[in-house]
Amino acid sequence: MRSPFACVFAVLALLGAAPAFAQQQGSASLNLGSISSPVLTLDSDRVFLESAFGRRVAGEVESKAAELAADFRQIEAELEAEERELTDLRPTLPADEFRVLADQFDQKVQTIRQEQAAKERDLNQLLDKEREVFLGAAAPVLERLMRRSGAVVILERRSIFYSANAIEITDAAIALLDETLGSGIEPK
């Protein structure tokens, strides 16, 4: 099994570590404090969720989820009423007629469940698609951030066992993405 530090050590070894990095630093610094590392880290979930783009997407998804939940509550109320009617009819119908009605009701419920599950999957796919769009738009911005800071790699913070907080750029990435991408919708 690989050590959690293997990736970081491999990157540093490939870079020739600090001497080459110190020569690159020059004027290409972004206001990131006193970072002196060729490696930066960020929390991609936070970058997405706390950026203007991510907040817009979350708002849209939340709105659609609320609509879906309201629709489901309405459907659920209608199904409960239909079930009560069916239960009230049971003593008045022959068993074979009641069985047909009960089977039709069960089929209706199963169909509705499948439709609702499909709507939930569509909502999850929308979120995944928007996240992909965000990551595609964010890549050049993050690359610019990396170049300005003199780094050669940005690693996902959750994939690192331990690191100095000084190389953490999530807040700076969010600020630059908000400045560059905004909410991801062009003004009209």
TAHUDA-V519314 format. One line per field, one symbol per residue. phi: phi as a letter, one per 30 degrees, with the letter a starting at -180 (. if undefined). burial: # if it has 16 or more other ideal C-beta (glycine too) atoms within 10 Angstrom, else .. A space follows every 50 residues. Layout:
phi->???
burial->???
This chain:
phi->.dddcedddddddddihdedddddehcdccdcicdbbdccbacdddeddc dedddddeddddddddddddeddddddddddddddddddedccdeddddd dddddeddddddddddddddddddddddddddedddddeddddddddddi dcabcdeddcdaadddcdceddddddddddcidicddd
burial->......##...#..#.....#........#.#..#.########..##.# ####.##........................................#.. .#.............#..#...#...#..##..#...#..##..##.### #####.#..#..#...####.###.###..#..#....
